[in-house]
Amino acid sequence: MFVGIDVAKDHLDVHVLPSGAAWSVGNDEAGHHDLIAKLLELKPELIVLEATGGYQTPVVVELALHALAVAVVNPRQVRDYAKALGQLAKTDKIDAAILASFAEKVRPEPRPVPDAQQVELHAMVNRRRQLIDMRTAEKNRLDTSHVARVRKDLQKTISWLNRRIKDVDDDIDKLIRNTPVWREREELLSSPKGVGKTTARTLLTSLPELGTLNRRKIAALVGLAPFNNDSGTSRGKRSIRGGRGDVRAVLYMATVSATRWNPQIRPMYLRLIEAGKAPKVALIACARKLLTILNAMLRTNTAWKLEA
């Protein structure tokens, strides 16, 4: 038995296969209680939901706490699946049915569900990223503004955002210091040259599978695994796609630094450039290598060291 749950801000639409049973509940404590009571009776093999900007987190945590197998999947992957089935219409009830079908046919692997502290840390790291994006936007406006009064207002906003970013950084530092496991993992992930606190914290919050999967699976999960683009005798360029964009973004920036300072990554980057690879292609290959190193470090609980 497989269950799809379409998540909205105020309600959850549920669809069960193969029975075809469907119902809706509120996306609140009472609705979650009713949903879990029904699902515990049904004992489904797998429950699938889409990632919907955080609205799914409370119900996912509740499902996991009751030992129900749950997987949170990329919405684009589900839409591609729906298109392949010829299902172009989109409503909450239809989406729940598609998710149930996706669970039955694709069988995505259930992800580890974060505990309350990890949810808090993830939210704080996301908030820091939002504040930085706002500061960047204000700085861009300052560069193009020539009106003194507007420039003064922009500078005040930038100063306020600087203070808010520092406050959030302090809160994140305090939370990590008070959680020994996170503190050890942050120090471990920050040990390679080029990897800073921002990268380490994003990996901690957005990639809990790090250290539990092999190098191919972790690269595919992040979106750094190249896919073939071949047809018949034609051999197209391989490319990366999908995966977790926030993780890939911080790894890319860390790799830019590592190609200058990391004695393990820099020689690889120079070798690829000398072989005629485009700089961006070389950077992606090095990012995949860096991810492999970090994955092995966390799996073996070993700090970075230069390979002999």
N, C-alpha and C positions, 0 to 999 in steps of 0.2 A: 504494500500500500504506500502511495506517494502523495505528498501534500505540497501544494503551491500556495503561498500567502502573498497577496499584493498589499503593499504597505502605503497608506496615505497618512496625512497628519492626524486625522480624526478617527479613522476606521481601518479595519483590516478585512480584506475579502479572502475567503478560504475556499480552495477547491481540492477535492480528494479523488484520486484515481486508484483502482479502476471503477469505483462505485459511481463517480460523477456527482457525489454529494457536494453541496456548496452552501455557504452561509457567510454572514458578516457579523463582526463584533466591533466594539469601540477600541480605539488604540489608546487604552487607559488601563488602570489597574483592574477594574471590574471586568473589562473585555478580555484582558490577558488571562484572568482567572477562569473565565468561561471557556476560552479557547484551549487552555492547557487541560482542563477537565475532560473535554471531548477528545483531544488528541491522545491522552493517556488511555482512554478506552479503545481508541482505534489502533494504537501501537504501530504507527507508520514506520517504514524502513528509513525514509528520508524526508525532510522538510526543506524546501528551497524558498528563499526570499531574495529580492534584489537589494543592493546597497542604495539607499535613498536619502543620502545626506544626513544620516543620524537618526531619522524617524524609526528605523528598524532596530536600533540598538537595544532598547528596553525589552522588547518582546523576544529578541534573539537570546539575551541573557537569561530571561525567564525559561525559555525552552531548554536551554543547555543545563540550567540548574535542576531541571526535572528529567535529566538524562535522555532527552529527545534529540536524535541526530539532526543537526541543522547545518545548512550550507548557505552562505551569503555570496551571491554571484554578481558578476559585472552586468549591468543592465544592457549594454551594447551586445553582449554575447547572447542574451535572451532575445533581443529584438532580431538579431540575425537568424536565430533559430526559428522565430515566428515567421519571418519572411520566407525561409526555406520551406515552411509548411504551407505557404500561401495565405497566411493569416495577416491581413493588412489592417483590419479594423482594430481599434484599441479602446477598451474600456477597462475599468478595474476588475470586473468579473472575468472578462476575456483574458486579461493579464494573469489572473490567478490560475486559470485553466492552463495557460501556456506554461506557467512556472511548474505546475504539477506534471505536465507532459515532459518538460525539460528534466525534472527530477527523475522521472521514470526511464527516459531514453538515454540521457547523458550521464546520469549518476555522478554529479560533482562530489568531490571529497569534502566532508565536513571540515570546516576550519576551526582551530582552537578559538574558544570564545574568551575575550578578555574579562578579567575581574574588574571590580569597581575602581580600584586604583589605576589600572591600565586605561580604563575609559576616561578617567580624570586627566591622566597625563596626555593621552591622545588629544583630548579637547583643548588642553593648554598649548600643546605644540601647534595645533591647527590655528588657535587664536593668535599665536605669535606670528604665524605665516600671514594671516589676514592683516595684522597691524603693519607688517613689513610691506605688504602689497599696497596698503593705503599710503604709507610714507613714500613709497616709490612714485605713486601717482601724484602726490602733492609736490614732490621734488620736480617731476616732469612739468607740472603746471608752473612752478616757480621759474623754470628755465625759459618758458615762453611768455611769461607775463612781464609787461613793462609799465604797469600802473602801480605807483608807490603804495597806495592803500591796499591793493590786492596782494602785493608782494609781502607786505607786513603781516597781513592775515594768514597767508600761506606759511610764513616763517613761524608764526605762533603755533599753527596746527602741527607743523613738523616737530617743533620742540615738545609739544604735548605728546605726540606719538612716540618720540624718543623716550620720554619718561615712562609711557605705558609699556613699551617693549622691554625696558629695563625691569619694570615691576614684574612682568610676566616671566622674564628670565630668572629673576630671584625666586619666584614661586616654583618654577620648574626645578631649579637647583635644590630648593628646600625639600621638595617631594622626592627627588632622587636620592638626596643624602639620607633621608629617613627610611629609604627602602634598600636594604643592603644588597639584594639581588640585582636591582637596577643599577646601583652604584658600581658594582663589580662589572656588570655587562657594559655599562657606558665606558668605563676605563678600558675594558678589553677592546671594544670596537673603536675607541679613539686612539689606540696605540699605533696603527700604521700611519706613516707620514702622508698627509693630504686629507685625512679623515678627522673632522672636527666634531664638536659637540652637537651641532645642528644635524649633521648626517647621522651620528650615533643615535640621537633621540628620535629621529624620524624612523630609523630602522627598528628601534625598540617598540615604537607605538604602531607603526603601519605594516611591519613585516614580522609578526610573531613567529612565523614558520622558520625564520632564519636559524640555522644550526640543526634543523630537524629533517631537511630534505637534501637530496643529492644535488650536485652542481647544475645538472641539466634542468631539474624541476624548479629550483630556486630562480634560475635565469629566466625560465618561461613565465614564472609567477610574477616577476618584476616587469617583464616585457623587454628583456635584453637578449632573448634567444632569437637568432636569425631564422626566418622562414624561407624555404625555397620558393621560387617563382618560375617553375619549369613547365613546359608543355611540348610533348613530342621531342623533337631534336633541339628545340629552342631552350636556351639556358638563360633565364632572366636574373636580374640582380636580387640577391637575398636581402630581406629587410626585417626590421623589428616592428612590432605593433602590439597593441593591447597592454595588459599588465597594469601595474600600479604606478600611475603617473607621478605622484608625490615622491615615492621612493626613487624612481628613475631620475627625477630632476635633481635631487640632492646627490645621488651617486655620480651623475654627470659632472656636477660642479666639483665634487671631491676628486674626480678623475682628472679634471683640468689642472688642479693643484698637484695631484700625484705625478702627472707627467713631467712636472718640473722638479719635484723634491723626493719622490719615492724611488729608491734605488732598485726596486723590483718592477715598478710600472714604467718608469722613464725609458729603460733600455728597450722594452717591448714596444713602446710608442715609436721610438726612433727607428727601430727595425722595420715596423710596418710602413712608416713614411718612406724609408729608403726603398722598400719593395714596391712603391708606387701607389699605396693606398691613400685615398682621400683623408684629410685630417679628421673629419667627422666620423668616418668609418673606423679609423684607428682609435679614436676616443671611445667609441661604443665597444670595440673589442677589449680595450683596456678597462672600461667600466665593468664588463662581464668578468674579467680576470679579478678585479678588485672585489667584486661581489663574491666570487668563488673563495677568495682568501678570507674574507670576513665570515662567510658561512662555515668554513673549516675551523676558523679560530673559535667560533661560538660552540661548534659541535664538540671540539676537543678541550674547550675551556683553556686555550693557550694564547698568550699574548703574541703579537706580531713579532716576527724575527726575519731577517734577511735570509733567503734560501742560499745554501752553499752552492 
